Amino acid sequence: MLLMAAFFWGSGNVANKTVLQDMDPWSAVFLRSLVAALVLLPFALGELRGRPAKQWLRSCALPSVLFALALVLQQLGYQTATVTNASFLVNAACVLTPIIAFVVLREKLNAPTVFAAIVMLAGAFVMSGAGSSLAAVNQGDLLCLMSAVAYAAWAVALGRHAMRHGRPVATTMVHSILAAALTLPLATTLWNASARPLIAALPEILYLGVFSTALAFLLMVAAQSRVSASVAVVLTAAESLFGAAGGILILGEVPGRTVLLGAAMMLAAIMLIAISVARPTRSSLPVVQQKDLRP
């Protein structure tokens, strides 16, 4: 589930950039979040039917706010950051998450997770070639790095919420509703009252809303009721790898040796985490209460 989520995020990297040719970042976040919420609504209502939701909704508040913040910062960053730099900087979350989990939750850091996080980050760095441009960080790069911090904090808060309450569909819907509500005021202010930009950006909006938001984050929420936040974000850092594949297949990009080397390093890290999850140590297991977590 986590690798599928990474695929949908990675394949949506190009859409995150090209959608800004037709509309502002606030409108892009609002529309993709609205589409995601509408797609998830009927399934979320079925998941919540006949079950008390007060404690679940209260627990869902913090990860929803962090999700909206991360989404907005990332989309704002795409205004001036390149897709390559943005992908690398946002994936810094794979290193930040274990640190935040250790500081906030005192979650133990096992050796495979730490090593895989380092290899994953190094692979993304090599693949993107970001070393040649990070010395001159622009505003978009800084916003993407801030987005990585928000994503890391979101992953930690989400892991805590998912293990206690489950309901992945309803949780993802609340995430999307809040993101849409927070961006609506600026989206309506900056909207030029013309249907042409909306029609031009519709393919990107639908893909980002249905696949990169609704389905991808639903998979992330569902998976985090079974694995720790640190493992989850390291696996979803494969977004950079899938983003490169999207560039090759869709945009006709030809990968160089450094791209192939970075991809190989990331695949090695993914395999290491997959083995670690398949044969976890006692200290690496998330603490889950003995209760039904099914939707």
DRENBA-968196 format. One record per residue: residue number from 0; residue in one letter; x, y, z of N, C-alpha, C in turn. Coordinates in nm, 2 decimals. Layout:
BEGIN
k,r,nx,ny,nz,cax,cay,caz,cx,cy,cz
NUM,a,X,Y,Z,X,Y,Z,X,Y,Z
...
END
This chain:
BEGIN
k,r,nx,ny,nz,cax,cay,caz,cx,cy,cz
0,m,0.08,-0.12,0.00,0.00,0.00,0.00,0.09,0.13,0.00
1,l,0.20,0.12,0.08,0.28,0.24,0.09,0.35,0.26,-0.05
2,l,0.40,0.16,-0.11,0.46,0.17,-0.24,0.37,0.22,-0.35
3,m,0.24,0.18,-0.34,0.14,0.23,-0.44,0.11,0.38,-0.41
4,a,0.11,0.42,-0.29,0.09,0.56,-0.26,0.21,0.64,-0.31
5,a,0.33,0.59,-0.30,0.45,0.66,-0.35,0.44,0.67,-0.50
6,f,0.39,0.57,-0.56,0.37,0.57,-0.71,0.28,0.68,-0.75
7,f,0.16,0.70,-0.69,0.07,0.80,-0.72,0.12,0.94,-0.69
8,w,0.20,0.95,-0.58,0.26,1.08,-0.56,0.37,1.11,-0.66
9,g,0.45,1.01,-0.69,0.56,1.04,-0.78,0.51,1.07,-0.92
10,s,0.41,1.00,-0.97,0.35,1.02,-1.10,0.28,1.16,-1.11
11,g,0.24,1.21,-0.99,0.17,1.34,-0.98,0.26,1.46,-0.98
12,n,0.40,1.43,-0.97,0.49,1.54,-0.96,0.48,1.64,-1.07
13,v,0.48,1.58,-1.19,0.47,1.67,-1.31,0.34,1.75,-1.31
14,a,0.23,1.69,-1.27,0.10,1.76,-1.27,0.10,1.87,-1.17
15,n,0.17,1.85,-1.06,0.19,1.96,-0.96,0.25,2.08,-1.02
16,k,0.34,2.06,-1.11,0.41,2.18,-1.17,0.33,2.23,-1.29
17,t,0.28,2.15,-1.38,0.21,2.20,-1.50,0.07,2.26,-1.47
18,v,0.01,2.22,-1.35,-0.12,2.28,-1.32,-0.11,2.43,-1.29
19,l,0.01,2.47,-1.25,0.04,2.61,-1.22,0.04,2.70,-1.34
20,q,0.05,2.64,-1.46,0.04,2.72,-1.59,-0.10,2.78,-1.61
21,d,-0.20,2.72,-1.54,-0.34,2.76,-1.57,-0.40,2.82,-1.44
22,m,-0.35,2.80,-1.32,-0.41,2.86,-1.21,-0.31,2.87,-1.09
23,d,-0.35,2.95,-0.99,-0.27,2.98,-0.88,-0.26,2.86,-0.78
24,p,-0.16,2.85,-0.70,-0.14,2.74,-0.61,-0.26,2.71,-0.51
25,w,-0.32,2.82,-0.46,-0.43,2.81,-0.37,-0.55,2.74,-0.44
26,s,-0.58,2.78,-0.56,-0.69,2.72,-0.64,-0.66,2.57,-0.67
27,a,-0.53,2.54,-0.70,-0.50,2.41,-0.73,-0.52,2.32,-0.61
28,v,-0.47,2.36,-0.49,-0.49,2.28,-0.37,-0.64,2.27,-0.34
29,f,-0.71,2.38,-0.35,-0.86,2.37,-0.32,-0.93,2.27,-0.41
30,l,-0.90,2.28,-0.54,-0.98,2.19,-0.63,-0.94,2.04,-0.62
31,r,-0.81,2.02,-0.60,-0.77,1.88,-0.58,-0.82,1.82,-0.45
32,s,-0.83,1.90,-0.35,-0.88,1.86,-0.22,-1.03,1.84,-0.23
33,l,-1.10,1.93,-0.30,-1.25,1.91,-0.32,-1.28,1.79,-0.39
34,v,-1.21,1.76,-0.50,-1.23,1.64,-0.58,-1.21,1.51,-0.49
35,a,-1.10,1.52,-0.41,-1.07,1.40,-0.32,-1.18,1.38,-0.22
36,a,-1.23,1.49,-0.16,-1.34,1.48,-0.06,-1.46,1.42,-0.12
37,l,-1.50,1.46,-0.24,-1.62,1.42,-0.31,-1.61,1.27,-0.34
38,v,-1.49,1.23,-0.39,-1.47,1.09,-0.42,-1.48,1.00,-0.30
39,l,-1.43,1.04,-0.19,-1.43,0.96,-0.06,-1.56,0.97,0.02
40,l,-1.64,1.07,0.00,-1.76,1.09,0.08,-1.85,0.97,0.10
41,p,-1.90,0.91,-0.01,-1.99,0.79,0.01,-1.93,0.68,0.08
42,f,-1.80,0.65,0.06,-1.73,0.54,0.13,-1.71,0.58,0.28
43,a,-1.68,0.71,0.30,-1.65,0.75,0.44,-1.78,0.74,0.53
44,l,-1.89,0.78,0.47,-2.02,0.77,0.54,-2.05,0.63,0.58
45,g,-2.02,0.54,0.49,-2.04,0.39,0.52,-1.95,0.35,0.63
46,e,-1.83,0.40,0.64,-1.73,0.36,0.74,-1.77,0.42,0.88
47,l,-1.84,0.53,0.88,-1.88,0.60,1.00,-2.01,0.56,1.05
48,r,-2.09,0.49,0.97,-2.23,0.46,1.01,-2.24,0.37,1.13
49,g,-2.32,0.42,1.23,-2.34,0.34,1.35,-2.23,0.33,1.45
50,r,-2.13,0.42,1.43,-2.01,0.41,1.52,-1.99,0.55,1.58
51,p,-1.96,0.57,1.71,-1.93,0.70,1.76,-1.81,0.76,1.70
52,a,-1.82,0.89,1.67,-1.71,0.96,1.60,-1.65,1.08,1.67
53,k,-1.70,1.11,1.79,-1.65,1.23,1.86,-1.50,1.22,1.89
54,q,-1.45,1.11,1.95,-1.31,1.10,1.98,-1.23,1.08,1.86
55,w,-1.28,1.01,1.76,-1.21,1.00,1.63,-1.19,1.13,1.57
56,l,-1.29,1.21,1.56,-1.28,1.34,1.50,-1.18,1.44,1.57
57,r,-1.18,1.43,1.70,-1.09,1.51,1.78,-0.95,1.47,1.76
58,s,-0.93,1.34,1.75,-0.79,1.28,1.72,-0.75,1.32,1.58
59,c,-0.84,1.33,1.49,-0.81,1.36,1.35,-0.77,1.50,1.32
60,a,-0.80,1.59,1.42,-0.78,1.73,1.39,-0.63,1.77,1.36
61,l,-0.54,1.72,1.45,-0.40,1.76,1.43,-0.34,1.71,1.30
62,p,-0.35,1.58,1.27,-0.29,1.53,1.14,-0.36,1.60,1.02
63,s,-0.49,1.64,1.03,-0.55,1.71,0.92,-0.49,1.85,0.90
64,v,-0.47,1.92,1.01,-0.41,2.05,0.99,-0.27,2.04,0.94
65,l,-0.19,1.95,0.98,-0.05,1.93,0.93,-0.05,1.89,0.79
66,f,-0.15,1.80,0.75,-0.17,1.76,0.61,-0.19,1.88,0.52
67,a,-0.29,1.97,0.56,-0.32,2.09,0.48,-0.20,2.18,0.47
68,l,-0.13,2.20,0.58,-0.01,2.28,0.57,0.10,2.23,0.48
69,a,0.12,2.10,0.49,0.22,2.04,0.40,0.18,2.05,0.25
70,l,0.06,2.03,0.22,0.01,2.03,0.08,0.02,2.18,0.03
71,v,-0.02,2.28,0.11,-0.01,2.41,0.06,0.14,2.46,0.04
72,l,0.22,2.43,0.14,0.36,2.46,0.12,0.43,2.40,0.00
73,q,0.39,2.27,-0.02,0.45,2.21,-0.14,0.40,2.27,-0.27
74,q,0.28,2.30,-0.28,0.22,2.36,-0.40,0.28,2.50,-0.42
75,l,0.29,2.58,-0.32,0.35,2.71,-0.33,0.50,2.70,-0.37
76,g,0.57,2.60,-0.32,0.71,2.58,-0.36,0.73,2.55,-0.51
77,y,0.63,2.49,-0.57,0.64,2.45,-0.71,0.64,2.58,-0.80
78,q,0.60,2.69,-0.75,0.60,2.81,-0.83,0.74,2.85,-0.88
79,t,0.84,2.83,-0.80,0.98,2.86,-0.84,1.08,2.75,-0.83
80,a,1.04,2.64,-0.76,1.13,2.53,-0.75,1.11,2.43,-0.87
81,t,1.22,2.37,-0.92,1.21,2.27,-1.02,1.15,2.14,-0.97
82,v,1.10,2.06,-1.05,1.04,1.93,-1.01,1.14,1.85,-0.94
83,t,1.27,1.85,-1.00,1.38,1.77,-0.94,1.41,1.82,-0.80
84,n,1.43,1.95,-0.78,1.46,2.00,-0.65,1.35,1.97,-0.55
85,a,1.23,2.00,-0.60,1.11,1.98,-0.51,1.10,1.84,-0.46
86,s,1.12,1.75,-0.55,1.10,1.60,-0.52,1.21,1.57,-0.41
87,f,1.33,1.61,-0.43,1.44,1.58,-0.34,1.41,1.64,-0.20
88,l,1.37,1.77,-0.20,1.36,1.84,-0.07,1.24,1.79,0.01
89,v,1.13,1.76,-0.06,1.01,1.71,0.01,1.04,1.57,0.07
90,n,1.12,1.49,0.00,1.16,1.36,0.05,1.26,1.36,0.16
91,a,1.30,1.48,0.20,1.38,1.49,0.32,1.29,1.45,0.44
92,a,1.16,1.44,0.43,1.07,1.39,0.53,1.11,1.25,0.58
93,c,1.17,1.17,0.49,1.20,1.03,0.53,1.31,1.03,0.64
94,v,1.39,1.14,0.65,1.49,1.15,0.75,1.44,1.22,0.87
95,l,1.35,1.32,0.85,1.30,1.40,0.95,1.20,1.32,1.04
96,t,1.12,1.23,0.98,1.02,1.16,1.05,1.07,1.08,1.17
97,p,1.18,0.99,1.15,1.23,0.92,1.27,1.28,1.01,1.38
98,i,1.33,1.13,1.34,1.38,1.22,1.44,1.27,1.28,1.52
99,i,1.16,1.32,1.45,1.04,1.38,1.52,0.97,1.27,1.60
100,a,0.97,1.15,1.55,0.90,1.04,1.62,0.98,1.01,1.75
101,f,1.12,1.01,1.74,1.20,0.99,1.86,1.19,1.10,1.96
102,v,1.18,1.23,1.91,1.17,1.34,2.01,1.03,1.35,2.07
103,v,0.93,1.33,1.99,0.79,1.35,2.04,0.74,1.22,2.11
104,l,0.76,1.11,2.05,0.70,0.98,2.10,0.80,0.89,2.16
105,r,0.93,0.92,2.16,1.03,0.84,2.21,1.03,0.70,2.14
106,e,1.00,0.70,2.01,0.99,0.58,1.93,1.14,0.54,1.90
107,k,1.16,0.41,1.93,1.30,0.36,1.91,1.34,0.36,1.76
108,l,1.47,0.39,1.74,1.52,0.38,1.60,1.60,0.25,1.58
109,n,1.55,0.16,1.51,1.62,0.04,1.48,1.72,0.06,1.37
110,a,1.83,-0.02,1.36,1.93,0.00,1.27,1.89,-0.01,1.12
111,p,1.80,-0.11,1.08,1.76,-0.11,0.94,1.69,0.01,0.90
112,t,1.60,0.07,0.98,1.53,0.19,0.95,1.62,0.31,0.93
113,v,1.71,0.33,1.02,1.81,0.44,1.01,1.90,0.43,0.89
114,f,1.95,0.31,0.87,2.04,0.29,0.75,1.96,0.30,0.62
115,a,1.84,0.25,0.61,1.76,0.26,0.49,1.72,0.41,0.47
116,a,1.69,0.49,0.57,1.66,0.63,0.55,1.78,0.70,0.50
117,i,1.90,0.67,0.54,2.02,0.73,0.49,2.05,0.70,0.35
118,v,2.03,0.57,0.31,2.05,0.52,0.18,1.95,0.59,0.08
119,m,1.82,0.59,0.13,1.71,0.65,0.05,1.74,0.80,0.02
120,l,1.78,0.87,0.12,1.81,1.01,0.10,1.93,1.03,0.01
121,a,2.03,0.95,0.03,2.15,0.96,-0.06,2.11,0.93,-0.20
122,g,2.03,0.82,-0.22,1.98,0.79,-0.35,1.90,0.90,-0.42
123,a,1.81,0.96,-0.35,1.74,1.07,-0.40,1.83,1.19,-0.44
124,f,1.93,1.21,-0.36,2.02,1.32,-0.38,2.10,1.29,-0.51
125,v,2.15,1.17,-0.53,2.23,1.14,-0.64,2.14,1.14,-0.77
126,m,2.02,1.08,-0.76,1.93,1.07,-0.87,1.89,1.21,-0.93
127,s,1.86,1.30,-0.83,1.81,1.43,-0.87,1.92,1.53,-0.92
128,g,2.05,1.50,-0.88,2.15,1.59,-0.91,2.14,1.73,-0.84
129,a,2.07,1.72,-0.72,2.04,1.84,-0.65,2.17,1.91,-0.59
130,g,2.28,1.83,-0.58,2.40,1.89,-0.52,2.45,2.01,-0.60
131,s,2.42,2.02,-0.73,2.47,2.13,-0.81,2.40,2.26,-0.79
132,s,2.28,2.25,-0.72,2.20,2.38,-0.71,2.16,2.41,-0.57
133,l,2.17,2.32,-0.48,2.13,2.35,-0.34,2.20,2.47,-0.28
134,a,2.32,2.50,-0.33,2.40,2.61,-0.27,2.32,2.74,-0.29
135,a,2.25,2.75,-0.39,2.17,2.88,-0.42,2.02,2.84,-0.40
136,v,1.98,2.83,-0.28,1.84,2.79,-0.25,1.75,2.91,-0.27
137,n,1.64,2.89,-0.35,1.55,3.00,-0.37,1.43,2.98,-0.28
138,q,1.33,3.07,-0.29,1.21,3.06,-0.20,1.13,2.93,-0.22
139,g,1.12,2.89,-0.34,1.05,2.76,-0.37,1.12,2.64,-0.30
140,d,1.25,2.64,-0.30,1.32,2.53,-0.24,1.30,2.54,-0.09
141,l,1.30,2.65,-0.03,1.28,2.67,0.12,1.13,2.62,0.15
142,l,1.04,2.66,0.07,0.90,2.62,0.09,0.88,2.47,0.09
143,c,0.95,2.40,-0.01,0.95,2.26,-0.02,1.01,2.19,0.10
144,l,1.12,2.25,0.15,1.18,2.20,0.27,1.09,2.21,0.39
145,m,1.02,2.32,0.40,0.92,2.34,0.51,0.81,2.24,0.50
146,s,0.77,2.21,0.37,0.67,2.11,0.35,0.72,1.98,0.40
147,a,0.84,1.94,0.38,0.90,1.82,0.43,0.89,1.81,0.58
148,v,0.91,1.92,0.65,0.90,1.92,0.79,0.75,1.89,0.83
149,a,0.66,1.96,0.76,0.52,1.94,0.79,0.47,1.80,0.76
150,y,0.52,1.74,0.65,0.49,1.60,0.61,0.54,1.50,0.72
151,a,0.66,1.53,0.77,0.72,1.44,0.87,0.64,1.45,1.00
152,a,0.60,1.57,1.04,0.52,1.58,1.16,0.38,1.52,1.14
153,w,0.32,1.53,1.02,0.20,1.47,0.98,0.20,1.32,0.99
154,a,0.31,1.26,0.94,0.32,1.12,0.95,0.33,1.06,1.09
155,v,0.39,1.14,1.18,0.40,1.09,1.32,0.26,1.11,1.38
156,a,0.20,1.22,1.36,0.06,1.24,1.42,-0.04,1.14,1.36
157,l,-0.03,1.12,1.23,-0.12,1.02,1.16,-0.10,0.88,1.21
158,g,0.03,0.84,1.23,0.05,0.70,1.29,-0.02,0.68,1.42
159,r,-0.01,0.78,1.51,-0.07,0.77,1.64,-0.22,0.77,1.63
160,h,-0.28,0.85,1.54,-0.42,0.85,1.52,-0.47,0.72,1.46
161,a,-0.40,0.67,1.35,-0.45,0.55,1.28,-0.44,0.43,1.37
162,m,-0.34,0.41,1.45,-0.33,0.30,1.54,-0.44,0.29,1.64
163,r,-0.49,0.41,1.68,-0.59,0.41,1.79,-0.73,0.41,1.73
164,h,-0.75,0.46,1.61,-0.89,0.48,1.57,-0.92,0.42,1.43
165,g,-0.82,0.39,1.35,-0.85,0.33,1.22,-0.93,0.42,1.13
166,r,-1.03,0.37,1.07,-1.12,0.45,0.98,-1.04,0.53,0.87
167,p,-0.96,0.46,0.79,-0.88,0.53,0.69,-0.95,0.62,0.59
168,v,-1.07,0.57,0.54,-1.14,0.65,0.44,-1.19,0.78,0.50
169,a,-1.25,0.77,0.62,-1.31,0.89,0.68,-1.20,0.99,0.72
170,t,-1.09,0.94,0.76,-0.97,1.02,0.80,-0.92,1.10,0.68
171,t,-0.90,1.03,0.57,-0.85,1.09,0.45,-0.95,1.20,0.40
172,m,-1.08,1.17,0.41,-1.18,1.27,0.37,-1.18,1.39,0.45
173,v,-1.16,1.38,0.58,-1.15,1.49,0.67,-1.02,1.58,0.64
174,h,-0.91,1.51,0.61,-0.79,1.57,0.56,-0.83,1.66,0.44
175,s,-0.89,1.61,0.34,-0.92,1.68,0.22,-1.02,1.79,0.24
176,i,-1.12,1.77,0.32,-1.22,1.88,0.35,-1.15,1.99,0.42
177,l,-1.07,1.97,0.52,-1.00,2.08,0.58,-0.91,2.15,0.49
178,a,-0.83,2.08,0.41,-0.74,2.15,0.31,-0.82,2.24,0.21
179,a,-0.94,2.19,0.17,-1.02,2.27,0.08,-1.08,2.39,0.15
180,a,-1.12,2.37,0.28,-1.18,2.48,0.35,-1.07,2.59,0.38
181,l,-0.95,2.55,0.41,-0.85,2.65,0.44,-0.80,2.73,0.32
182,t,-0.81,2.67,0.20,-0.76,2.73,0.08,-0.87,2.80,0.00
183,l,-1.00,2.78,0.04,-1.11,2.84,-0.03,-1.11,2.99,-0.04
184,p,-1.08,3.06,0.08,-1.08,3.21,0.07,-0.99,3.27,-0.03
185,l,-0.86,3.22,-0.03,-0.77,3.28,-0.12,-0.79,3.23,-0.26
186,a,-0.84,3.11,-0.28,-0.88,3.06,-0.41,-0.98,3.14,-0.48
187,t,-1.09,3.18,-0.40,-1.19,3.26,-0.46,-1.15,3.40,-0.49
188,t,-1.05,3.45,-0.40,-1.00,3.59,-0.42,-0.92,3.60,-0.55
189,l,-0.83,3.50,-0.58,-0.74,3.50,-0.69,-0.80,3.45,-0.82
190,w,-0.92,3.38,-0.81,-0.98,3.32,-0.92,-1.03,3.43,-1.02
191,n,-1.00,3.41,-1.15,-1.03,3.52,-1.25,-1.17,3.51,-1.31
192,a,-1.25,3.42,-1.25,-1.39,3.41,-1.30,-1.40,3.36,-1.44
193,s,-1.30,3.29,-1.49,-1.31,3.24,-1.63,-1.30,3.09,-1.62
194,a,-1.38,3.02,-1.71,-1.38,2.88,-1.71,-1.26,2.82,-1.79
195,r,-1.20,2.90,-1.87,-1.09,2.85,-1.95,-0.98,2.79,-1.87
196,p,-0.92,2.85,-1.77,-0.82,2.79,-1.69,-0.86,2.66,-1.62
197,l,-0.98,2.65,-1.58,-1.03,2.53,-1.51,-1.04,2.42,-1.61
198,i,-1.09,2.45,-1.73,-1.09,2.34,-1.84,-0.95,2.29,-1.87
199,a,-0.86,2.39,-1.89,-0.72,2.35,-1.93,-0.66,2.27,-1.82
200,a,-0.68,2.30,-1.69,-0.62,2.23,-1.58,-0.69,2.11,-1.54
201,l,-0.81,2.08,-1.60,-0.89,1.97,-1.55,-0.82,1.83,-1.54
202,p,-0.75,1.79,-1.64,-0.68,1.66,-1.63,-0.59,1.65,-1.51
203,e,-0.51,1.76,-1.49,-0.42,1.76,-1.38,-0.49,1.75,-1.24
204,i,-0.60,1.84,-1.24,-0.68,1.84,-1.11,-0.74,1.71,-1.08
205,l,-0.80,1.64,-1.18,-0.86,1.51,-1.16,-0.76,1.41,-1.12
206,y,-0.64,1.41,-1.18,-0.54,1.31,-1.14,-0.49,1.33,-1.00
207,l,-0.46,1.46,-0.97,-0.41,1.50,-0.84,-0.52,1.47,-0.73
208,g,-0.65,1.50,-0.76,-0.75,1.48,-0.67,-0.79,1.33,-0.64
209,v,-0.80,1.26,-0.75,-0.84,1.12,-0.73,-0.73,1.03,-0.69
210,f,-0.62,1.04,-0.76,-0.51,0.94,-0.74,-0.40,0.99,-0.64
211,s,-0.35,1.12,-0.66,-0.24,1.17,-0.58,-0.29,1.21,-0.44
212,t,-0.42,1.24,-0.42,-0.47,1.28,-0.29,-0.56,1.17,-0.23
213,a,-0.68,1.15,-0.29,-0.78,1.05,-0.23,-0.72,0.91,-0.22
214,l,-0.67,0.85,-0.32,-0.63,0.72,-0.32,-0.49,0.70,-0.25
215,a,-0.40,0.79,-0.28,-0.26,0.78,-0.22,-0.26,0.80,-0.07
216,f,-0.33,0.90,-0.03,-0.33,0.93,0.12,-0.42,0.83,0.19
217,l,-0.52,0.78,0.12,-0.60,0.67,0.18,-0.51,0.54,0.21
218,l,-0.43,0.51,0.11,-0.34,0.40,0.13,-0.24,0.43,0.24
219,m,-0.19,0.55,0.25,-0.10,0.59,0.36,-0.16,0.57,0.49
220,v,-0.29,0.62,0.51,-0.36,0.61,0.64,-0.38,0.47,0.67
221,a,-0.43,0.39,0.58,-0.46,0.25,0.60,-0.33,0.17,0.65
222,a,-0.22,0.20,0.58,-0.10,0.13,0.61,-0.04,0.17,0.75
223,q,-0.07,0.29,0.79,-0.01,0.33,0.91,-0.08,0.28,1.04
224,s,-0.18,0.20,1.02,-0.24,0.13,1.13,-0.17,0.00,1.16
225,r,-0.07,-0.03,1.07,0.01,-0.15,1.08,0.16,-0.14,1.09
226,v,0.21,-0.02,1.05,0.36,0.00,1.06,0.38,0.13,1.13
227,s,0.51,0.15,1.17,0.54,0.28,1.24,0.56,0.39,1.14
228,a,0.55,0.51,1.19,0.56,0.63,1.10,0.70,0.63,1.03
229,s,0.80,0.59,1.10,0.94,0.60,1.04,0.95,0.50,0.92
230,v,0.90,0.38,0.93,0.90,0.29,0.82,0.81,0.34,0.71
231,a,0.70,0.39,0.74,0.60,0.44,0.64,0.66,0.55,0.55
232,v,0.73,0.65,0.61,0.78,0.76,0.53,0.90,0.72,0.45
233,v,0.98,0.62,0.50,1.10,0.58,0.43,1.05,0.51,0.30
234,l,0.94,0.42,0.31,0.89,0.35,0.19,0.83,0.45,0.09
235,t,0.75,0.55,0.14,0.69,0.64,0.05,0.79,0.74,-0.01
236,a,0.91,0.74,0.04,1.01,0.83,-0.02,1.05,0.77,-0.16
237,a,1.00,0.65,-0.19,1.02,0.60,-0.33,0.95,0.69,-0.43
238,e,0.87,0.79,-0.38,0.81,0.88,-0.47,0.91,0.94,-0.58
239,s,1.03,0.97,-0.53,1.13,1.02,-0.62,1.16,0.93,-0.74
240,l,1.17,0.80,-0.71,1.20,0.70,-0.81,1.08,0.69,-0.91
241,f,0.96,0.69,-0.86,0.85,0.68,-0.95,0.83,0.81,-1.03
242,g,0.87,0.92,-0.97,0.86,1.05,-1.04,0.96,1.05,-1.16
243,a,1.08,0.99,-1.14,1.17,0.98,-1.25,1.12,0.89,-1.36
244,a,1.05,0.78,-1.32,1.00,0.69,-1.42,0.89,0.76,-1.50
245,g,0.81,0.84,-1.43,0.71,0.92,-1.50,0.77,1.01,-1.60
246,g,0.88,1.08,-1.56,0.94,1.17,-1.65,0.99,1.09,-1.78
247,i,1.04,0.97,-1.76,1.09,0.89,-1.87,0.98,0.85,-1.97
248,l,0.87,0.80,-1.91,0.76,0.74,-1.99,0.67,0.85,-2.05
249,i,0.65,0.96,-1.97,0.55,1.06,-2.01,0.62,1.17,-2.09
250,l,0.73,1.22,-2.03,0.80,1.34,-2.09,0.92,1.30,-2.18
251,g,0.95,1.17,-2.19,1.05,1.13,-2.28,1.19,1.16,-2.23
252,e,1.21,1.18,-2.10,1.34,1.21,-2.05,1.43,1.09,-2.06
253,v,1.56,1.11,-2.08,1.66,1.00,-2.09,1.75,1.01,-1.96
254,p,1.74,0.91,-1.88,1.82,0.91,-1.76,1.97,0.89,-1.78
255,g,2.05,0.97,-1.70,2.19,0.95,-1.71,2.24,0.85,-1.61
256,r,2.37,0.84,-1.60,2.43,0.74,-1.51,2.40,0.77,-1.36
257,t,2.40,0.90,-1.33,2.37,0.93,-1.19,2.23,0.90,-1.15
258,v,2.14,0.92,-1.25,1.99,0.89,-1.22,1.98,0.74,-1.19
259,l,2.04,0.66,-1.28,2.03,0.51,-1.26,2.10,0.47,-1.13
260,l,2.21,0.53,-1.09,2.28,0.50,-0.97,2.19,0.53,-0.85
261,g,2.13,0.65,-0.85,2.04,0.69,-0.74,1.92,0.60,-0.73
262,a,1.86,0.56,-0.85,1.75,0.47,-0.85,1.79,0.33,-0.79
263,a,1.90,0.28,-0.82,1.95,0.16,-0.76,1.96,0.17,-0.61
264,m,2.02,0.28,-0.56,2.03,0.30,-0.42,1.90,0.30,-0.35
265,m,1.80,0.37,-0.41,1.67,0.37,-0.35,1.60,0.24,-0.35
266,l,1.61,0.16,-0.46,1.56,0.03,-0.46,1.62,-0.06,-0.35
267,a,1.75,-0.04,-0.33,1.81,-0.12,-0.22,1.76,-0.08,-0.08
268,a,1.73,0.04,-0.06,1.67,0.09,0.06,1.53,0.03,0.08
269,i,1.45,0.03,-0.03,1.32,-0.02,-0.02,1.32,-0.17,0.01
270,m,1.41,-0.24,-0.05,1.42,-0.39,-0.02,1.46,-0.41,0.12
271,l,1.55,-0.33,0.18,1.59,-0.34,0.31,1.48,-0.32,0.41
272,i,1.40,-0.22,0.39,1.28,-0.19,0.47,1.18,-0.30,0.46
273,a,1.16,-0.35,0.33,1.06,-0.46,0.31,1.10,-0.58,0.39
274,i,1.23,-0.62,0.39,1.27,-0.73,0.47,1.26,-0.71,0.62
275,s,1.28,-0.58,0.66,1.27,-0.55,0.80,1.13,-0.56,0.85
276,v,1.03,-0.52,0.76,0.89,-0.53,0.80,0.84,-0.67,0.80
277,a,0.89,-0.75,0.71,0.85,-0.89,0.70,0.90,-0.97,0.82
278,r,1.02,-0.93,0.87,1.08,-1.00,0.99,1.12,-0.90,1.09
279,p,1.02,-0.83,1.15,1.04,-0.73,1.25,1.10,-0.78,1.38
280,t,1.18,-0.69,1.44,1.23,-0.72,1.57,1.13,-0.67,1.67
281,r,1.14,-0.72,1.80,1.04,-0.68,1.90,1.04,-0.53,1.92
282,s,1.16,-0.47,1.92,1.17,-0.32,1.94,1.11,-0.24,1.83
283,s,1.11,-0.30,1.70,1.06,-0.22,1.59,0.91,-0.23,1.57
284,l,0.84,-0.32,1.64,0.70,-0.33,1.63,0.62,-0.21,1.69
285,p,0.52,-0.15,1.61,0.44,-0.05,1.67,0.36,-0.10,1.78
286,v,0.33,-0.02,1.88,0.25,-0.06,1.99,0.10,-0.04,1.95
287,v,0.03,-0.15,1.94,-0.11,-0.14,1.90,-0.20,-0.21,2.01
288,q,-0.30,-0.14,2.04,-0.39,-0.19,2.14,-0.47,-0.31,2.08
289,q,-0.51,-0.40,2.17,-0.58,-0.52,2.12,-0.73,-0.48,2.10
290,k,-0.75,-0.42,1.99,-0.89,-0.39,1.96,-0.91,-0.39,1.81
291,d,-1.03,-0.39,1.76,-1.06,-0.40,1.62,-1.02,-0.27,1.55
292,l,-0.93,-0.27,1.45,-0.90,-0.15,1.38,-0.95,-0.16,1.24
293,r,-1.04,-0.25,1.21,-1.09,-0.26,1.07,-1.18,-0.14,1.05
294,p,-1.19,-0.09,0.92,-1.28,0.02,0.89,-1.43,-0.02,0.93
END
